[in-house]
Amino acid sequence: MNCMNTYIKTDKDKIKKEDHLNVVYTINCHDCNYSYVGQTKRKLKARLKEHNRFKKTY
């Protein structure tokens, strides 16, 4: 066994889906059969908040 393996961390910390950057996402409408496909370079969480604000004013 290689001694370096005991010092190197091989497990990566999991990133929550809403914290991912540069993603393509789909939002399905619960009232009809339409869906919205979007792309963002920012955190997904921030973009989904904007969609929710728009939905409340619409």
C-alpha angles and dihedrals in degrees: 000000000000113000091214090066090069091059101041117082109222099176115089123211111252116244117217114243092241091056095056120115129214097026139154112220140182127216116196119207114233093203098053141009095266126113133192122221117200141169128213137178091201128075111298090229092062094049094048090052088056091051091051092050090050091048091054092053095044 
